[in-house]
Amino acid sequence: MWIIKHAIWYGGLFNRPDFVAKVKQRWAIHKPKLETIPDFIARTADEIEESANANCIQWPIWIQVNKDETLSFRDAVSRMTDAYQTRLRWIDENISKL
């Protein structure tokens, strides 16, 4: 569900074909850049994994916020990447339906 489509100003804008066309145009421009983020995450994870593991030894996590705390570094990175890619696909599919 596109909650923003029902916000006070955006609701009216999304009823305008010219606005929807601009949204689709901007998405087409920026989507390729957004698709590179999982690779950036993977490269960055490779660079910081040793430090992240040392950080967890030095500063143990004692509260649970989103369950990432119970995962290994690699599993948490994988979960974040999967969530990002799921969201990106959802946005892409729903922008095409506007």
A tleap script that builds the chain and sets N, CA, C and O, in Angstrom:
source leaprc.protein.ff14SB
mol = sequence {
  NMET TRP ILE ILE LYS HIE ALA ILE TRP TYR
  GLY GLY LEU PHE ASN ARG PRO ASP PHE VAL
  ALA LYS VAL LYS GLN ARG TRP ALA ILE HIE
  LYS PRO LYS LEU GLU THR ILE PRO ASP PHE
  ILE ALA ARG THR ALA ASP GLU ILE GLU GLU
  SER ALA ASN ALA ASN CYS ILE GLN TRP PRO
  ILE TRP ILE GLN VAL ASN LYS ASP GLU THR
  LEU SER PHE ARG ASP ALA VAL SER ARG MET
  THR ASP ALA TYR GLN THR ARG LEU ARG TRP
  ILE ASP GLU ASN ILE SER LYS CLEU
}
set mol.1.N position { 0.842 -1.185 0.000 }
set mol.1.CA position { 0.000 0.000 0.000 }
set mol.1.C position { 0.880 1.238 0.000 }
set mol.1.O position { 1.850 1.329 0.753 }
set mol.2.N position { 0.544 2.150 -0.819 }
set mol.2.CA position { 1.254 3.422 -0.895 }
set mol.2.C position { 0.592 4.393 0.072 }
set mol.2.O position { -0.344 5.095 -0.309 }
set mol.3.N position { 1.048 4.445 1.282 }
set mol.3.CA position { 0.453 5.347 2.267 }
set mol.3.C position { 0.598 6.796 1.820 }
set mol.3.O position { -0.315 7.600 2.007 }
set mol.4.N position { 1.729 7.127 1.238 }
set mol.4.CA position { 1.982 8.518 0.840 }
set mol.4.C position { 0.964 9.004 -0.198 }
set mol.4.O position { 0.662 10.195 -0.268 }
set mol.5.N position { 0.445 8.086 -0.992 }
set mol.5.CA position { -0.556 8.482 -1.992 }
set mol.5.C position { -1.797 9.068 -1.353 }
set mol.5.O position { -2.559 9.775 -2.013 }
set mol.6.N position { -2.014 8.785 -0.072 }
set mol.6.CA position { -3.225 9.239 0.591 }
set mol.6.C position { -2.955 10.395 1.548 }
set mol.6.O position { -3.849 10.838 2.269 }
set mol.7.N position { -1.727 10.875 1.549 }
set mol.7.CA position { -1.391 12.029 2.385 }
set mol.7.C position { -2.020 13.279 1.768 }
set mol.7.O position { -2.386 13.290 0.593 }
set mol.8.N position { -2.136 14.302 2.562 }
set mol.8.CA position { -2.906 15.487 2.179 }
set mol.8.C position { -2.526 16.057 0.807 }
set mol.8.O position { -3.411 16.324 -0.006 }
set mol.9.N position { -1.254 16.246 0.538 }
set mol.9.CA position { -0.863 16.827 -0.753 }
set mol.9.C position { -0.637 15.764 -1.817 }
set mol.9.O position { -1.019 15.948 -2.973 }
set mol.10.N position { -0.028 14.670 -1.438 }
set mol.10.CA position { 0.309 13.655 -2.435 }
set mol.10.C position { -0.914 12.986 -3.033 }
set mol.10.O position { -0.889 12.573 -4.193 }
set mol.11.N position { -1.990 12.872 -2.252 }
set mol.11.CA position { -3.208 12.269 -2.794 }
set mol.11.C position { -3.662 12.961 -4.063 }
set mol.11.O position { -4.001 12.308 -5.050 }
set mol.12.N position { -3.668 14.276 -4.033 }
set mol.12.CA position { -4.054 15.043 -5.219 }
set mol.12.C position { -3.035 14.936 -6.338 }
set mol.12.O position { -3.392 14.844 -7.512 }
set mol.13.N position { -1.773 14.948 -5.966 }
set mol.13.CA position { -0.727 14.854 -6.987 }
set mol.13.C position { -0.774 13.530 -7.736 }
set mol.13.O position { -0.616 13.499 -8.957 }
set mol.14.N position { -0.992 12.428 -7.004 }
set mol.14.CA position { -1.024 11.122 -7.664 }
set mol.14.C position { -2.258 10.940 -8.541 }
set mol.14.O position { -2.346 9.960 -9.280 }
set mol.15.N position { -3.201 11.856 -8.473 }
set mol.15.CA position { -4.346 11.825 -9.388 }
set mol.15.C position { -4.056 12.562 -10.690 }
set mol.15.O position { -4.871 12.557 -11.613 }
set mol.16.N position { -2.897 13.191 -10.754 }
set mol.16.CA position { -2.524 13.944 -11.955 }
set mol.16.C position { -1.594 13.091 -12.833 }
set mol.16.O position { -0.519 12.693 -12.386 }
set mol.17.N position { -1.999 12.815 -14.061 }
set mol.17.CA position { -1.165 11.995 -14.956 }
set mol.17.C position { 0.235 12.569 -15.169 }
set mol.17.O position { 1.199 11.814 -15.291 }
set mol.18.N position { 0.357 13.900 -15.216 }
set mol.18.CA position { 1.683 14.492 -15.426 }
set mol.18.C position { 2.601 14.239 -14.229 }
set mol.18.O position { 3.801 14.032 -14.408 }
set mol.19.N position { 2.051 14.253 -13.015 }
set mol.19.CA position { 2.846 13.960 -11.823 }
set mol.19.C position { 3.266 12.495 -11.816 }
set mol.19.O position { 4.428 12.186 -11.552 }
set mol.20.N position { 2.344 11.604 -12.099 }
set mol.20.CA position { 2.657 10.174 -12.139 }
set mol.20.C position { 3.730 9.901 -13.191 }
set mol.20.O position { 4.631 9.093 -12.965 }
set mol.21.N position { 3.636 10.567 -14.333 }
set mol.21.CA position { 4.655 10.390 -15.379 }
set mol.21.C position { 6.026 10.835 -14.874 }
set mol.21.O position { 7.030 10.186 -15.164 }
set mol.22.N position { 6.076 11.925 -14.129 }
set mol.22.CA position { 7.346 12.406 -13.558 }
set mol.22.C position { 7.900 11.416 -12.536 }
set mol.22.O position { 9.102 11.154 -12.500 }
set mol.23.N position { 7.007 10.868 -11.705 }
set mol.23.CA position { 7.442 9.865 -10.718 }
set mol.23.C position { 8.074 8.682 -11.441 }
set mol.23.O position { 9.148 8.221 -11.054 }
set mol.24.N position { 7.423 8.192 -12.478 }
set mol.24.CA position { 7.952 7.057 -13.241 }
set mol.24.C position { 9.272 7.415 -13.918 }
set mol.24.O position { 10.196 6.604 -13.958 }
set mol.25.N position { 9.353 8.616 -14.443 }
set mol.25.CA position { 10.579 9.071 -15.094 }
set mol.25.C position { 11.731 9.139 -14.091 }
set mol.25.O position { 12.831 8.665 -14.375 }
set mol.26.N position { 11.481 9.725 -12.927 }
set mol.26.CA position { 12.523 9.838 -11.901 }
set mol.26.C position { 12.939 8.454 -11.397 }
set mol.26.O position { 14.118 8.213 -11.138 }
set mol.27.N position { 11.974 7.551 -11.261 }
set mol.27.CA position { 12.288 6.196 -10.828 }
set mol.27.C position { 13.194 5.517 -11.848 }
set mol.27.O position { 14.160 4.849 -11.479 }
set mol.28.N position { 12.886 5.686 -13.115 }
set mol.28.CA position { 13.710 5.080 -14.171 }
set mol.28.C position { 15.144 5.608 -14.128 }
set mol.28.O position { 16.086 4.877 -14.434 }
set mol.29.N position { 15.307 6.863 -13.753 }
set mol.29.CA position { 16.647 7.460 -13.654 }
set mol.29.C position { 17.396 6.912 -12.445 }
set mol.29.O position { 18.575 6.575 -12.550 }
set mol.30.N position { 16.731 6.821 -11.311 }
set mol.30.CA position { 17.415 6.488 -10.062 }
set mol.30.C position { 17.461 4.998 -9.730 }
set mol.30.O position { 18.310 4.574 -8.946 }
set mol.31.N position { 16.584 4.212 -10.300 }
set mol.31.CA position { 16.563 2.776 -9.995 }
set mol.31.C position { 17.905 2.099 -10.267 }
set mol.31.O position { 18.365 1.335 -9.419 }
set mol.32.N position { 18.556 2.340 -11.403 }
set mol.32.CA position { 19.849 1.677 -11.624 }
set mol.32.C position { 20.883 1.984 -10.530 }
set mol.32.O position { 21.675 1.114 -10.167 }
set mol.33.N position { 20.878 3.193 -10.017 }
set mol.33.CA position { 21.800 3.535 -8.927 }
set mol.33.C position { 21.435 2.763 -7.663 }
set mol.33.O position { 22.313 2.261 -6.962 }
set mol.34.N position { 20.147 2.670 -7.376 }
set mol.34.CA position { 19.691 1.968 -6.188 }
set mol.34.C position { 19.983 0.474 -6.264 }
set mol.34.O position { 20.176 -0.181 -5.240 }
set mol.35.N position { 20.015 -0.055 -7.472 }
set mol.35.CA position { 20.305 -1.483 -7.648 }
set mol.35.C position { 21.767 -1.820 -7.365 }
set mol.35.O position { 22.105 -2.995 -7.224 }
set mol.36.N position { 22.632 -0.829 -7.279 }
set mol.36.CA position { 24.045 -1.082 -6.979 }
set mol.36.C position { 24.313 -1.168 -5.475 }
set mol.36.O position { 25.399 -1.572 -5.060 }
set mol.37.N position { 23.343 -0.795 -4.675 }
set mol.37.CA position { 23.545 -0.752 -3.225 }
set mol.37.C position { 23.839 -2.126 -2.615 }
set mol.37.O position { 24.695 -2.200 -1.733 }
set mol.38.N position { 23.184 -3.220 -3.028 }
set mol.38.CA position { 23.559 -4.518 -2.446 }
set mol.38.C position { 25.041 -4.871 -2.656 }
set mol.38.O position { 25.667 -5.451 -1.769 }
set mol.39.N position { 25.589 -4.531 -3.795 }
set mol.39.CA position { 27.022 -4.774 -4.015 }
set mol.39.C position { 27.865 -3.897 -3.095 }
set mol.39.O position { 28.885 -4.345 -2.570 }
set mol.40.N position { 27.445 -2.655 -2.901 }
set mol.40.CA position { 28.148 -1.763 -1.978 }
set mol.40.C position { 28.102 -2.327 -0.557 }
set mol.40.O position { 29.101 -2.298 0.161 }
set mol.41.N position { 26.943 -2.835 -0.159 }
set mol.41.CA position { 26.806 -3.427 1.170 }
set mol.41.C position { 27.759 -4.610 1.312 }
set mol.41.O position { 28.436 -4.743 2.331 }
set mol.42.N position { 27.812 -5.466 0.297 }
set mol.42.CA position { 28.688 -6.643 0.356 }
set mol.42.C position { 30.155 -6.239 0.453 }
set mol.42.O position { 30.907 -6.811 1.241 }
set mol.43.N position { 30.562 -5.257 -0.343 }
set mol.43.CA position { 31.964 -4.792 -0.294 }
set mol.43.C position { 32.285 -4.189 1.068 }
set mol.43.O position { 33.344 -4.448 1.639 }
set mol.44.N position { 31.371 -3.391 1.573 }
set mol.44.CA position { 31.590 -2.748 2.863 }
set mol.44.C position { 31.626 -3.795 3.978 }
set mol.44.O position { 32.445 -3.700 4.892 }
set mol.45.N position { 30.751 -4.782 3.905 }
set mol.45.CA position { 30.745 -5.854 4.910 }
set mol.45.C position { 32.087 -6.580 4.920 }
set mol.45.O position { 32.620 -6.897 5.983 }
set mol.46.N position { 32.628 -6.840 3.734 }
set mol.46.CA position { 33.948 -7.488 3.661 }
set mol.46.C position { 35.013 -6.650 4.359 }
set mol.46.O position { 35.896 -7.180 5.034 }
set mol.47.N position { 34.915 -5.340 4.187 }
set mol.47.CA position { 35.911 -4.432 4.762 }
set mol.47.C position { 35.790 -4.312 6.284 }
set mol.47.O position { 36.802 -4.149 6.965 }
set mol.48.N position { 34.590 -4.388 6.820 }
set mol.48.CA position { 34.406 -4.105 8.245 }
set mol.48.C position { 34.112 -5.325 9.104 }
set mol.48.O position { 33.970 -5.195 10.320 }
set mol.49.N position { 34.018 -6.496 8.510 }
set mol.49.CA position { 33.616 -7.680 9.277 }
set mol.49.C position { 34.516 -7.928 10.492 }
set mol.49.O position { 34.015 -8.147 11.594 }
set mol.50.N position { 35.807 -7.895 10.306 }
set mol.50.CA position { 36.723 -8.145 11.424 }
set mol.50.C position { 36.504 -7.111 12.535 }
set mol.50.O position { 36.451 -7.458 13.716 }
set mol.51.N position { 36.380 -5.856 12.146 }
set mol.51.CA position { 36.158 -4.797 13.118 }
set mol.51.C position { 34.799 -4.948 13.805 }
set mol.51.O position { 34.687 -4.738 15.013 }
set mol.52.N position { 33.782 -5.307 13.048 }
set mol.52.CA position { 32.444 -5.483 13.626 }
set mol.52.C position { 32.444 -6.613 14.652 }
set mol.52.O position { 31.828 -6.493 15.711 }
set mol.53.N position { 33.129 -7.698 14.342 }
set mol.53.CA position { 33.201 -8.811 15.284 }
set mol.53.C position { 33.968 -8.417 16.544 }
set mol.53.O position { 33.570 -8.787 17.648 }
set mol.54.N position { 35.064 -7.668 16.390 }
set mol.54.CA position { 35.824 -7.191 17.552 }
set mol.54.C position { 34.975 -6.233 18.379 }
set mol.54.O position { 35.049 -6.240 19.607 }
set mol.55.N position { 34.174 -5.412 17.715 }
set mol.55.CA position { 33.285 -4.483 18.410 }
set mol.55.C position { 32.292 -5.231 19.299 }
set mol.55.O position { 32.029 -4.821 20.429 }
set mol.56.N position { 31.746 -6.331 18.779 }
set mol.56.CA position { 30.761 -7.103 19.551 }
set mol.56.C position { 31.401 -7.786 20.758 }
set mol.56.O position { 30.743 -8.010 21.774 }
set mol.57.N position { 32.679 -8.114 20.641 }
set mol.57.CA position { 33.387 -8.686 21.791 }
set mol.57.C position { 33.623 -7.594 22.834 }
set mol.57.O position { 33.417 -7.810 24.028 }
set mol.58.N position { 34.054 -6.434 22.374 }
set mol.58.CA position { 34.336 -5.321 23.277 }
set mol.58.C position { 33.066 -4.751 23.909 }
set mol.58.O position { 33.052 -4.410 25.092 }
set mol.59.N position { 32.022 -4.652 23.129 }
set mol.59.CA position { 30.767 -4.037 23.571 }
set mol.59.C position { 29.611 -4.998 23.297 }
set mol.59.O position { 28.873 -4.817 22.328 }
set mol.60.N position { 29.449 -6.009 24.133 }
set mol.60.CA position { 28.384 -6.991 23.895 }
set mol.60.C position { 27.000 -6.330 23.818 }
set mol.60.O position { 26.702 -5.381 24.542 }
set mol.61.N position { 26.193 -6.849 22.941 }
set mol.61.CA position { 24.822 -6.346 22.792 }
set mol.61.C position { 23.968 -7.062 23.832 }
set mol.61.O position { 23.919 -8.291 23.856 }
set mol.62.N position { 23.300 -6.307 24.682 }
set mol.62.CA position { 22.524 -6.903 25.764 }
set mol.62.C position { 21.030 -6.634 25.662 }
set mol.62.O position { 20.261 -7.061 26.523 }
set mol.63.N position { 20.616 -5.927 24.615 }
set mol.63.CA position { 19.177 -5.735 24.389 }
set mol.63.C position { 18.840 -6.194 22.980 }
set mol.63.O position { 19.711 -6.242 22.111 }
set mol.64.N position { 17.592 -6.526 22.759 }
set mol.64.CA position { 17.142 -6.909 21.427 }
set mol.64.C position { 16.215 -5.834 20.895 }
set mol.64.O position { 15.217 -5.480 21.524 }
set mol.65.N position { 16.559 -5.326 19.733 }
set mol.65.CA position { 15.757 -4.293 19.100 }
set mol.65.C position { 15.002 -4.871 17.911 }
set mol.65.O position { 13.789 -4.692 17.797 }
set mol.66.N position { 15.706 -5.557 17.034 }
set mol.66.CA position { 15.067 -6.067 15.820 }
set mol.66.C position { 15.493 -7.491 15.465 }
set mol.66.O position { 15.294 -7.935 14.334 }
set mol.67.N position { 16.065 -8.192 16.406 }
set mol.67.CA position { 16.513 -9.580 16.259 }
set mol.67.C position { 17.822 -9.718 15.482 }
set mol.67.O position { 18.373 -10.817 15.423 }
set mol.68.N position { 18.336 -8.647 14.887 }
set mol.68.CA position { 19.654 -8.722 14.257 }
set mol.68.C position { 20.718 -9.056 15.296 }
set mol.68.O position { 21.753 -9.643 14.978 }
set mol.69.N position { 20.451 -8.677 16.535 }
set mol.69.CA position { 21.410 -8.892 17.613 }
set mol.69.C position { 21.687 -10.374 17.841 }
set mol.69.O position { 22.734 -10.736 18.378 }
set mol.70.N position { 20.758 -11.225 17.436 }
set mol.70.CA position { 20.919 -12.662 17.635 }
set mol.70.C position { 21.599 -13.336 16.451 }
set mol.70.O position { 21.876 -14.535 16.488 }
set mol.71.N position { 21.869 -12.562 15.396 }
set mol.71.CA position { 22.454 -13.121 14.171 }
set mol.71.C position { 23.956 -12.902 14.131 }
set mol.71.O position { 24.498 -12.013 14.788 }
set mol.72.N position { 24.607 -13.736 13.345 }
set mol.72.CA position { 26.018 -13.479 13.062 }
set mol.72.C position { 26.107 -12.227 12.194 }
set mol.72.O position { 25.107 -11.789 11.626 }
set mol.73.N position { 27.281 -11.665 12.094 }
set mol.73.CA position { 27.486 -10.481 11.259 }
set mol.73.C position { 27.011 -10.750 9.833 }
set mol.73.O position { 26.251 -9.960 9.272 }
set mol.74.N position { 27.455 -11.856 9.249 }
set mol.74.CA position { 27.085 -12.189 7.864 }
set mol.74.C position { 25.586 -12.392 7.708 }
set mol.74.O position { 24.999 -11.961 6.715 }
set mol.75.N position { 24.964 -13.045 8.683 }
set mol.75.CA position { 23.508 -13.258 8.607 }
set mol.75.C position { 22.750 -11.935 8.716 }
set mol.75.O position { 21.736 -11.736 8.046 }
set mol.76.N position { 23.243 -11.040 9.557 }
set mol.76.CA position { 22.597 -9.723 9.687 }
set mol.76.C position { 22.745 -8.922 8.398 }
set mol.76.O position { 21.807 -8.250 7.969 }
set mol.77.N position { 23.920 -8.994 7.784 }
set mol.77.CA position { 24.132 -8.301 6.508 }
set mol.77.C position { 23.223 -8.896 5.443 }
set mol.77.O position { 22.631 -8.164 4.649 }
set mol.78.N position { 23.112 -10.205 5.423 }
set mol.78.CA position { 22.239 -10.874 4.452 }
set mol.78.C position { 20.781 -10.472 4.667 }
set mol.78.O position { 20.055 -10.219 3.705 }
set mol.79.N position { 20.356 -10.414 5.925 }
set mol.79.CA position { 18.974 -10.011 6.228 }
set mol.79.C position { 18.711 -8.580 5.758 }
set mol.79.O position { 17.662 -8.292 5.182 }
set mol.80.N position { 19.667 -7.691 6.006 }
set mol.80.CA position { 19.510 -6.299 5.588 }
set mol.80.C position { 19.441 -6.199 4.057 }
set mol.80.O position { 18.604 -5.481 3.510 }
set mol.81.N position { 20.323 -6.922 3.387 }
set mol.81.CA position { 20.345 -6.892 1.919 }
set mol.81.C position { 19.048 -7.452 1.341 }
set mol.81.O position { 18.483 -6.886 0.405 }
set mol.82.N position { 18.584 -8.558 1.901 }
set mol.82.CA position { 17.317 -9.147 1.436 }
set mol.82.C position { 16.150 -8.186 1.631 }
set mol.82.O position { 15.308 -8.038 0.746 }
set mol.83.N position { 16.102 -7.537 2.789 }
set mol.83.CA position { 15.024 -6.578 3.059 }
set mol.83.C position { 15.086 -5.417 2.072 }
set mol.83.O position { 14.056 -4.968 1.568 }
set mol.84.N position { 16.282 -4.938 1.799 }
set mol.84.CA position { 16.455 -3.836 0.850 }
set mol.84.C position { 15.977 -4.252 -0.538 }
set mol.84.O position { 15.230 -3.519 -1.186 }
set mol.85.N position { 16.407 -5.422 -0.991 }
set mol.85.CA position { 16.032 -5.864 -2.332 }
set mol.85.C position { 14.535 -6.143 -2.444 }
set mol.85.O position { 13.934 -5.892 -3.488 }
set mol.86.N position { 13.937 -6.654 -1.384 }
set mol.86.CA position { 12.478 -6.875 -1.370 }
set mol.86.C position { 11.754 -5.545 -1.510 }
set mol.86.O position { 10.801 -5.425 -2.280 }
set mol.87.N position { 12.206 -4.558 -0.769 }
set mol.87.CA position { 11.582 -3.231 -0.828 }
set mol.87.C position { 11.766 -2.592 -2.208 }
set mol.87.O position { 10.841 -1.984 -2.746 }
set mol.88.N position { 12.947 -2.733 -2.763 }
set mol.88.CA position { 13.219 -2.179 -4.090 }
set mol.88.C position { 12.300 -2.812 -5.138 }
set mol.88.O position { 11.759 -2.114 -5.995 }
set mol.89.N position { 12.126 -4.136 -5.066 }
set mol.89.CA position { 11.217 -4.820 -6.007 }
set mol.89.C position { 9.790 -4.335 -5.819 }
set mol.89.O position { 9.070 -4.112 -6.792 }
set mol.90.N position { 9.374 -4.168 -4.543 }
set mol.90.CA position { 8.015 -3.713 -4.269 }
set mol.90.C position { 7.785 -2.328 -4.867 }
set mol.90.O position { 6.768 -2.086 -5.516 }
set mol.91.N position { 8.722 -1.434 -4.648 }
set mol.91.CA position { 8.590 -0.079 -5.198 }
set mol.91.C position { 8.522 -0.137 -6.717 }
set mol.91.O position { 7.676 0.516 -7.328 }
set mol.92.N position { 9.406 -0.913 -7.327 }
set mol.92.CA position { 9.431 -1.022 -8.786 }
set mol.92.C position { 8.103 -1.543 -9.326 }
set mol.92.O position { 7.551 -0.985 -10.274 }
set mol.93.N position { 7.594 -2.608 -8.722 }
set mol.93.CA position { 6.321 -3.170 -9.171 }
set mol.93.C position { 5.177 -2.180 -9.012 }
set mol.93.O position { 4.312 -2.083 -9.883 }
set mol.94.N position { 5.167 -1.450 -7.912 }
set mol.94.CA position { 4.059 -0.550 -7.642 }
set mol.94.C position { 4.156 0.760 -8.403 }
set mol.94.O position { 3.130 1.360 -8.724 }
set mol.95.N position { 5.340 1.209 -8.694 }
set mol.95.CA position { 5.462 2.394 -9.543 }
set mol.95.C position { 4.963 2.077 -10.945 }
set mol.95.O position { 4.329 2.918 -11.584 }
set mol.96.N position { 5.243 0.880 -11.425 }
set mol.96.CA position { 4.775 0.519 -12.763 }
set mol.96.C position { 3.249 0.435 -12.828 }
set mol.96.O position { 2.673 0.544 -13.910 }
set mol.97.N position { 2.588 0.242 -11.682 }
set mol.97.CA position { 1.118 0.145 -11.646 }
set mol.97.C position { 0.432 1.507 -11.483 }
set mol.97.O position { -0.793 1.597 -11.562 }
set mol.98.N position { 1.213 2.559 -11.257 }
set mol.98.CA position { 0.601 3.874 -11.054 }
set mol.98.C position { -0.145 4.332 -12.294 }
set mol.98.O position { -0.722 5.419 -12.300 }
savepdb mol mol.pdb
quit
